[in-house]
Amino acid sequence: DANGEYSFDNLSPETYTVAEVQQSGWTQTSPAIGILGEVFNADFSDTDGDPDLDGFTIDNTGGAVAGLWHLSTGRGNQPGHSADDSLYFGTGEGVDGGGNYDVGHTAGRVTSPVIDLTGIGSAELSFNYILASEGGNPWDSARVLISQDGGVFEPIASNVSELVDPTTGWTNATVDLSAYAGSNIEIRFDFDTIDSIGNNFEGWYVDDIVVTEVGNGTYTLELNPDEAATNINFGNAELQPGEIHGYKWNDEDGDGEWDGNESALSGWTIYLDDNHNGELDEDEQSAITDANGEYSFTELVPGTYTIAEVQQDGWTQTSPDGSNNSIEPDDYTNGTLLNTIQPGVTLSAVGSGVSNNQVLSQTSIYSSTGTQNFNNSASYWYKDVAELRADFDTATSSVSIDFISDDSSDIGQLEAYDADGNLLETYTTAVLTTGQSETMTVTRDSADIAYILATGQDGLSFGYLDNLVFSSSDFHIVEVGDGEIVTDINFGNQQIIPAEIHGIKWNDINGNGSQDADELGLEGWTIYLDDNQNGQLDVGEESTVTDANGEYAFTNLAGGTYTVAEEPQSGWQQTFPVLNTPISSTLIPVANRRDLVFDDSRNLLYITTTDGDLERYDPSTQTLITPWDVGNVLHGADITPDSSTLYLAEGQRGATQGFIRKLNLDTGNVTNLTYNLDFGEGGAWDINIGANGKALFTTIFEGSGWTPLREIDLSNDAMTIRTDSLGSGFGGEVTGGSRIYRSRDRHFFFFTEANISSGPIFTYDAVTDTFPNSAQTNAFLSRGAAVNRDGSLMALRLGSGVSVFDRDFNSIENLSNVGAGLVFDPIGDVLYAADADADEVVAFDTETWDELYRLDIGENINAFDFIFTGMEVSDDGQLLFLGTPSGVRMFDLSASSTPIPHTIELNTGEIRTGIDFGNQEQRGTISGSKWSDLDGDGIRDTGEPGLANWTIYLDDNNNGQLDTDETSTTTDELGNYSFSLEPGTYTVAEVLEPDWVQTYPIGGTHTVALATAEDVSDINFGNRPALNAIIGTSADDELLGTPIPDDIRGLDGNDRLFGRQDEDTLRGNRGDDSLYGGGGDDNLLGNLENDVLYGGKGNDNLQGGPGADVLTGINILDALPGLGEIDQLQGNADIDTFVLADSDGTYYNDGDDLSFGFEDYGFILDFTVGEDVIRLSGGASAYFLAESPTGLPSGTAIFLATETQDELIGIVRNVPLAQLDLTGSSFSYV
């Protein structure tokens, strides 16, 4: 009531407990609540540091072997107890523990002195302990017992239920002793192994045994009949309100620290998140930061508060940051200690089966991602025996970890605990098959997870763990005491400056994955951010379309990881970026290899060796072909631009001279080029050839010193010394054993000087023949370097990584843990570097320096010395070669190419450019041939040859002439040509050569509609020489041709036509004419009446026409008539005579009895059996008939019988062998 009085009336006689309901803002003072004072304390350490038992007695009896209780300093340096000393049941312990009780059946106990609880209403026992045993039921019993007033000891706690077994470090236990208040007690700690086996466990540590008097804030009354209990009073003190103060600041650098130059932020809402739901509710207090960024909460009842902020658009919270943190074993090398590797969490291995608390990264097949997982001294995770404990510096709300099964029935378990050791929540996996993994996750509404235990679910589930992820809080948890003012509860935010991604989509005409000067952007292509990385544009994913220049951009982006992809279009193939998935490496077993040089013209890899041989390897057959013996000890080498010659540095010197070996790559012949040795100079070391017709080479110093840099003029192989070089020695000299690297275009050289701590480097410009730049690296340079295709980038092995810089030595990028061999791709923007730790070749994008992919080398290269042998790439970028301990490894980079998106890490405010995409239209072909239309009929007949070196072009503007920007090609030796083209409509034309007339196609050009990937063939062109017309009269004419091709026409009358030495057409027309072709490939057309046709020299075409004609294809005055000729003889109607011999001998006989004579014969096109006659010499026995030889026109072949090899002299087309008889009417003899 108003006087503070209360009463309970009409109560039955019995025992009552009287208490009060607490009110906010008050604290009860009487009767007291909590610890009122210590009654007993044993920490086993005197103030002078000399430990004692603090009144406890030890009894090590009860087992077959004496018990093991003793004072110990084991585990003394670990947190969770008061001092270095404690009671321990076990033996063999060290400072970090590690003991056990594996001595047989053993038992023992320690007992306290008498503790006086008389006059005390309530008491509590508290002690700290570490316990690891076989389990407590039915073996290895660990018990706490109590005796009241000298009575029997009764258990009050054991490892069956109340005590944690095994513990994960020092653990506290409390036992309520209120039932024993008012008496004298003794407390006993008893351990008994029960049996003699299964005792290899650490045992039991006990320390800080304290008995305290406690008050519970109540009265307990025994009320008698008619009794009135008075003065059952309660006293309370009003609590003084507390306060919370803090600031909101602009964390400009995003480091979570309030730096002196960072300003405060006004107008931000800070609130008390009473229900821990992460948002401001109507009934929750809030405050707005003022002009100084300050906020405050006053009049707060003492208690625990969660302080949070309301987020604003365009900002990201940096303190507290609330981000996810993780430990991924794959981020560390095998065997890395992980216990404190990540701020905010401490890992430890706990349980009876671990010899120490170390947690390591381990290479294993049982990993959920990558190749590594968490490891401990027991090598597995197993309930109670080996468990992974993670203690968080600040309590977290979410934890996940992967469990991987090692057989077909494992179950994983994740337990989350609060700071008091209370189990909050458990995640248990399904029953997993061998190698199967499952992510175990515990997520709480509030940040109360102080530590977790992860392991197999029970004693039968062995397993492995990988990928720990935990969240940190984005709020403050504050304890406010009575009248306490808590300050500096601050919040930092960084303004999100929008980031951007820019790139171009281009038409990669040549498909090399690099945008060349003539390759333009592609308009209308969709580029998108593939948020879920499923390879397709989904609803809600941001996208854009390339503009007229092929450009695109994403703006207003937050920092983070983005996957940038393109939507494919039909008929196009993405060429950049792509993932090349080559076949496994192929070993070329040349163990004494030195330099590698690829000859693209012959498709051979040259390997210099220390035994003087030049090994030659054919990648197409994957075989080593016969080596060339070039010298004695071969080091560096380089090939001339025309691929005719290889210049090699000979390491073996003479008495006064050194050597460069000059190797003819067609013949294998070696020319020795000599130079006079300087003082202390050894043999040649390295050589490179520039685009200016000069080679530069370095030599060895026999000891440690400088040697001249020499030049070779390749036009005459004259040698001079370059005194203008920027080498570190006097007069431009370089240290012995210096290396030279050149760009693929041969315009730029990069020199690295060896055996000198200043690490000099310098460059050479082959275009200007000068040495433009030099620098010092302050490191010994004995390993790889490389120059890209145009000399704009150089890569150099420095320390454990690679430094990349431009031609002026400005730093571009630093790559770590690679460099055991370096080379730039000659076509694409790629740097290849070997990772000796992982035994892999790593491909880097030289635009973004992102890692593109890795290639497994196939052997251990970690201890290999790359002092000379490094990498080489074929000119087309398809073959990569790497020197290794076993020889040379070849990678086929063309084996597989898979289009991939770009994955980029974007910082806040960053503008990332160069995120480009290349596509090549799937091309088709247009092909055909160019032929000599001998008869001018526009139809390619048998025997009409192709015309080489004629220009065929695409007449884009249809103006009938080849313009400078139009595509063209030339016909090959057979008259064939081909274009590889994008889909479209093309006009295919020829450049007409002088003195020729086009006979096909009609109209002069072909119009071709080429579809995607279509191959259109037979787009042919026919031509005949433009003839000089000589026309006779109707009389008997004698017409003589000119030195140029003639068209001689006899008209009526019995004419004589002479073609002379060129390709003539002779037309007899009416009358009995005589046609003499003369030299050249002539066309003789007898036409009407009885004509005599003489082809003369050359491959002639004789057509008699109607009438009884005599056709002779050769010049009868030649020593070997018809030698090397194939003449076509066509009589047409009436009785014709085909002359293959005369009385002096047989035509078309090359006189070589070892030859078949397939290169010269008369080809009779229209022989009629029973009408026409073939004239031979001598008699039928000098000849024989057979089927035409394979590869020649079909028909019956006429052979001149010779002593060794019969000679082909004629072929009769379309007449079966059975229809001809050398003794019949079809043949006549002279």
Summary of the structure (lengths in Angstrom):
residues: 1230
radius of gyration: 49.6
end to end distance: 160.9
largest distance: 173.7
contacts: 4120
relative contact order: 0.05
helix: 1%
strand: 46%
